[in-house]
Amino acid sequence: MKKGVIFDMDGTIVDSLPYHYKAWEIFFKDNKVENFSKKLKDYKGGGTLDLMKAVYGNKYSIKELKIMSDDKEVIFREIYKGNIQPISGFIEFIESLKSKKILIGLATNAIRQNAILTLKELNIYNYFDRIICGDEVKNGKPNPEMFDKTVESFQLDKKKCLIFEDSIEGIQGAYNSGITTVGITSSLSHKVLMDAGADATIENYLNISDKLKKINISFISPF
C-alpha cells in the first residue's frame, strides 16, 4: 500500500501548458526569435533556463539567460493568474489523500514563484508536505533528483510511493527513480507515456478509486 504521493504540476494537476506556450510565444516574438514552434517541439526537458540554453547556446552568459528566463516566467504568471483550473477530480483526490494522512509532495520543473501562485489560487498550498522546484535542484527532469529528494524527506521506501506525471521527461525521471508512476494524458497519449516508462495512465482524477483499483494501487485506507 502507498503512503506517499508525488505530483508534477503543469499538465498533471493543472492544465497550464497552453499558457506556458503562449508565454513562450510572446517572449520569443519580443526577442525576435524565429521558428519558436520548432524550438519548443525539439526541447528535450528541464526547466526554463535549460530551454534558454538550448535556444541561445553560448550567445549569452548564464546570468543573462537567467534574467531572460525570469522575464518569460513573469509573462506566464501575468497571463495565467486568474485562469488557473485543476485537472478534473484533482481537488477531491488530494483532499481524500490528506484525510487519509498520505504524505503529499510536489516535484516540478517550474520555479517556486509559479508553484506558489498555482497552489495558493487552488487553496491547496498547505496540503503539501514537501515542495521541490526546478530552480532548487542541480538537475531537472528527466534526472530523478527531485523525486529522490522528495522520497528521502518522506522517510519512506520508494515502493510505498506513487508519482503522477504528464510529460515524457517526468515519466522518465520517475522511471529512473524506480517509483511506480501513473501518467496523465493531458497532452500526450497513453502509448507515448507507456513507452516512456509509465506503469499506467489515466485521463483525469474522476472516479480515481476505481481507476487505481484496476491497476492494483491502494493506499493505507481505501477511497
Secondary structure as UniProt FT lines:
FT   STRAND          4..7
FT   TURN            11..13
FT   HELIX           17..30
FT   TURN            31..32
FT   HELIX           36..42
FT   HELIX           48..56
FT   TURN            57..58
FT   HELIX           62..80
FT   TURN            81..82
FT   TURN            88..89
FT   HELIX           90..99
FT   TURN            100..101
FT   STRAND          103..108
FT   HELIX           112..121
FT   TURN            122..123
FT   HELIX           125..127
FT   STRAND          130..133
FT   HELIX           134..136
FT   TURN            141..142
FT   HELIX           145..154
FT   HELIX           158..160
FT   STRAND          161..165
FT   HELIX           168..177
FT   STRAND          180..184
FT   TURN            185..186
FT   HELIX           190..196
FT   STRAND          200..202
FT   TURN            206..207
FT   HELIX           208..214
FT   TURN            215..216
//
